């Protein structure tokens, strides 16, 4: 089978490239883990510094040609793997890493390829797989119960009209299978109350929920940041660019609660050995956002938030508290038909 190709008309803008590079300090050299290769923007810039090595991964086979072109140019310093976040610990060339970068969400390459069903402008099949997924949006819509659909749309999409949308999906599929993107868009538009003040497309939150569920994005994010942290050397940095509140809550909780300045439950309680464990040095809770000029050039970057944390000298210990804190999302993404 031939590898899918990305059309050259799909212009990709790496979000907050200058801020990412400034935080990573590649001018000092080092090993960098690009966990969301996409159009290769971060990897290309990192490799432009002579003493760097980049290990990149991406689940999407549509970008393999981009990775091959970069490998030809930097064959001794660039290594690519078609893998998910949760598989970062299986990389054969992984070593003590200076920085690990995550740029979450949908890439412009994925969104603009209408064949893949991410955009509500598409007339194609309901797919929404970023690659290496075990299920499609079509299967979810046509096989999951009303209760499950409501939970997926409400929790992952934060959609207040989840109940009526799920109900109308069930009513529609009784008579005819829902296979195309525009069929689902019609159902959502009929279900939503018209809010003329809103600039957001009525399908946005439902599509976000389905995409996240199909690709198990919360599960992948949690496992990815845990395993990437394990690869960092002392003083190494983990950078995460998120685009919506659920992602940002997870990243903020991880950095806040596993840093040396983690808050104690009560200032009157004694320090316990468990509370002295931390993965990161003092976390400043600083959020970087795109500049006005970047937003004008790339409007999709407007909701981006960049957080980063610095690895401590402590031996790695699995952060079970992170799993427990977001258990409801993990359980939801594990639902089956």
C-alpha positions in Angstrom: 0.0 0.0 0.0 1.3 3.4 -0.9 1.9 5.9 1.9 -0.7 8.7 1.9 0.8 12.0 0.9 0.1 15.5 2.3 -0.8 18.1 -0.3 1.7 20.9 -0.6 -1.3 23.4 -0.4 -1.6 22.5 3.4 0.5 25.2 5.0 1.5 24.3 8.5 2.4 26.8 11.2 4.2 25.5 14.2 2.5 27.2 17.1 4.7 29.5 19.3 7.8 28.3 17.5 10.0 31.2 18.9 8.8 30.6 22.5 9.4 26.9 22.2 12.9 27.3 20.8 13.8 29.9 23.4 12.6 27.6 26.2 14.5 24.6 24.8 17.8 26.4 24.4 19.0 24.2 21.4 22.0 26.6 20.9 23.6 24.6 23.8 23.1 21.4 21.8 21.4 18.3 23.2 18.8 15.6 22.6 15.2 16.7 21.9 12.0 14.7 21.8 9.4 16.0 19.4 6.3 14.1 20.4 4.0 15.7 17.9 6.1 15.9 14.7 3.2 17.0 12.4 4.5 19.3 9.7 8.0 19.1 11.2 8.2 22.7 12.2 9.8 22.2 15.7 12.1 19.4 14.5 13.4 21.5 11.6 14.2 24.5 13.7 15.9 22.3 16.4 18.0 20.6 13.8 19.2 23.9 12.4 21.4 24.1 15.5 24.5 22.0 14.7 24.9 20.1 18.0 21.3 18.8 18.3 19.7 15.5 17.9 15.9 15.1 17.4 13.8 12.0 18.1 10.4 12.5 16.7 7.1 10.6 16.8 3.7 11.0 15.3 0.8 8.5 14.9 -0.2 9.9 11.5 1.0 8.1 8.4 0.1 11.1 6.3 3.2 12.9 7.4 5.7 10.1 6.7 7.0 11.8 3.5 7.8 14.9 5.5 9.8 12.9 8.0 11.6 11.1 5.2 12.7 14.4 3.6 14.1 15.5 7.0 15.8 12.2 7.5 17.6 12.6 4.2 19.0 16.0 5.2 19.9 15.1 8.8 20.3 11.3 8.6 22.7 11.2 11.6 20.8 13.5 13.8 17.1 12.9 13.1 15.1 9.7 14.0 11.4 9.3 13.4 8.9 6.7 14.7 5.2 6.3 13.7 4.0 5.8 17.3 1.5 7.3 19.8 2.4 9.2 22.9 1.8 6.2 25.1 4.5 4.3 23.2 7.3 6.9 23.8 9.0 4.5 26.2 9.4 1.9 23.4 11.6 4.1 21.2 14.9 2.3 20.5 17.1 5.4 20.4 15.6 7.1 23.4 18.2 8.4 25.9 18.7 11.2 28.4 16.6 14.0 26.9 17.1 17.8 27.2 13.5 18.7 26.3 10.3 16.9 25.3 7.7 18.9 23.3 4.0 18.3 22.9 1.8 20.3 20.6 -1.7 18.9 21.3 -4.8 18.9 19.2 -5.5 18.8 15.5 -2.9 19.9 13.0 -3.7 22.1 10.0 -2.6 19.3 7.8 -5.2 17.0 9.3 -8.0 19.6 9.4 -7.6 20.7 5.8 -7.6 17.2 4.4 -11.4 16.9 4.0 -11.2 13.1 3.2 -10.4 12.5 6.9 -13.6 13.9 8.2 -12.2 16.3 10.9 -13.8 19.4 9.4 -17.5 20.0 9.4 -17.1 21.4 5.9 -16.4 17.9 4.6 -18.8 15.7 2.6 -16.7 12.6 3.2 -16.9 9.7 5.6 -17.0 10.1 9.4 -13.5 9.0 10.3 -11.6 11.4 12.5 -8.7 9.0 13.1 -5.3 10.7 13.6 -3.7 7.3 12.9 -3.3 4.0 14.8 -6.8 4.3 16.1 -9.0 1.2 16.7 -12.3 2.9 16.0 -13.8 5.5 13.7 -16.3 8.3 14.4 -18.8 6.5 12.2 -18.6 3.4 14.4 -19.1 5.5 17.5 -22.1 7.4 16.1 -23.9 4.2 14.8 -23.2 1.7 17.5 -22.8 3.4 20.9 -25.8 3.7 23.2 -27.6 7.0 23.8 -26.1 7.2 27.3 -22.6 6.6 26.1 -22.9 9.2 23.3 -24.3 11.7 25.7 -21.4 11.2 28.1 -18.8 11.4 25.3 -20.3 14.7 23.9 -20.9 16.2 27.3 -17.7 15.4 29.1 -15.1 15.5 26.3 -16.8 18.2 24.3 -18.2 20.2 27.2 -21.4 20.5 25.1 -24.4 21.6 27.1 -26.8 20.3 24.5 -25.3 16.8 24.6 -28.5 15.1 25.7 -30.7 16.3 22.8 -27.8 15.7 20.2 -27.4 12.1 21.4 -31.2 11.6 21.3 -31.4 12.9 17.8 -28.5 10.8 16.6 -30.3 7.6 17.9 -33.5 8.7 16.2 -31.8 9.3 12.9 -29.8 6.1 12.8 -32.8 3.9 13.4 -33.9 4.7 9.8 -30.6 5.2 8.2 -26.9 4.7 9.1 -25.0 8.0 9.6 -21.9 7.7 7.4 -21.0 11.2 6.2 -19.8 14.3 8.0 -22.5 16.5 6.7 -25.2 14.1 7.9 -24.0 14.5 11.4 -23.6 18.3 11.0 -27.3 18.5 10.0 -28.4 16.5 13.2 -26.3 18.8 15.4 -27.6 22.0 13.8 -31.2 20.8 14.3 -30.5 19.9 17.9 -28.8 23.2 18.9 -30.7 26.3 19.9 -29.9 29.2 17.6 -27.5 31.6 19.3 -26.9 34.4 16.8 -24.3 36.0 19.1 -22.0 32.9 19.1 -19.1 32.9 16.6 -18.5 29.2 17.2 -19.8 26.7 14.7 -22.6 24.7 16.4 -20.8 21.4 15.6 -17.5 22.4 17.1 -17.8 20.8 20.6 -19.4 17.6 19.3 -16.7 17.1 16.7 -14.1 17.8 19.4 -15.6 15.2 21.6 -15.7 12.5 18.9 -12.2 13.2 17.7 -10.9 13.0 21.3 -12.7 9.8 21.9 -11.7 8.1 18.6 -8.0 9.0 19.3 -8.2 8.4 23.1 -6.5 11.9 23.4 -6.8 12.2 27.2 -5.4 8.7 27.8 -2.6 9.4 25.3 -1.8 12.8 26.8 -1.6 11.5 30.4 0.5 8.4 29.4 2.6 10.6 27.1 3.6 13.2 29.6 4.3 10.6 32.3 6.6 8.6 30.0 8.3 11.6 28.4 9.1 12.9 31.9 10.8 9.6 32.6 13.2 10.2 29.7 14.2 13.7 30.8 17.7 14.2 32.4 17.9 16.4 35.5 17.3 19.9 34.4 15.5 18.7 31.2 12.3 20.4 30.3 8.8 19.2 29.3 6.8 21.7 27.2 3.1 21.2 26.4 1.0 23.4 24.2 -2.7 22.8 24.8 -5.8 24.3 23.1 -8.7 23.6 25.4 -9.5 23.5 29.1 -9.4 19.7 29.7 -5.9 19.4 28.3 -4.7 22.5 30.2 -6.2 21.2 33.5 -4.3 17.9 33.2 -1.0 19.6 32.4 -1.4 22.2 35.1 -2.2 19.6 37.7 0.8 17.4 36.7 3.3 20.3 36.8 1.8 21.8 40.0 1.3 18.7 42.1 4.6 17.0 41.2 6.9 20.0 41.7 9.1 20.9 44.7 6.7 23.8 45.7 3.6 21.6 45.7 1.1 22.9 48.3 0.6 20.7 51.4 -3.0 19.8 52.3 -2.5 21.9 55.4 0.4 24.0 56.7 -0.2 22.5 60.2 0.5 19.0 59.0 4.1 17.6 59.2 6.1 16.9 56.0 5.7 13.3 55.2 8.2 11.4 53.1 5.6 10.9 50.4 5.0 14.7 50.2 8.7 15.3 49.7 8.7 13.4 46.4 8.7 15.6 43.4 9.4 15.1 39.7 10.0 18.8 38.9 11.8 21.8 40.3 9.9 24.8 41.5 7.0 25.3 39.1 6.2 28.9 38.3 2.7 28.3 36.9 3.6 30.6 34.0 1.5 30.4 30.8 2.9 31.6 27.5 0.5 32.6 24.8 0.9 33.5 21.1 1.8 37.0 20.1 -0.7 39.2 18.4 1.3 39.0 15.1 1.2 35.2 15.3 -2.5 35.1 15.8 -3.0 37.4 12.8 -0.9 35.0 10.7 -2.4 31.9 12.2 -5.8 32.5 13.8 -6.0 28.8 14.9 -3.2 29.6 17.5 -5.3 32.1 19.4 -6.4 29.6 22.1 -3.0 28.0 22.6 -1.3 27.9 26.0 2.3 26.8 26.6 3.3 25.5 30.0 6.7 24.0 30.8 8.3 22.3 33.8 11.9 21.4 34.7 12.9 17.9 35.8 14.3 17.5 39.2 17.3 15.4 40.3 15.0 12.9 42.0 14.6 9.3 40.7 11.5 8.8 38.6 8.4 7.5 40.5 5.1 6.8 38.8 2.7 9.7 39.5 -0.4 7.6 40.3 -2.2 10.7 41.7 -2.4 12.1 38.1 -4.2 8.9 37.0 -6.6 9.1 39.9 -7.4 12.8 39.4 -8.6 12.3 35.8 -10.0 8.8 36.2 -13.4 9.7 34.8 -11.9 10.7 31.5 -9.8 7.5 31.3 -12.8 5.4 32.0 -14.9 7.2 29.4 -12.3 6.7 26.7 -12.1 3.0 27.5 -15.8 2.5 26.7 -16.6 -0.1 24.1 -19.7 -0.9 22.0 
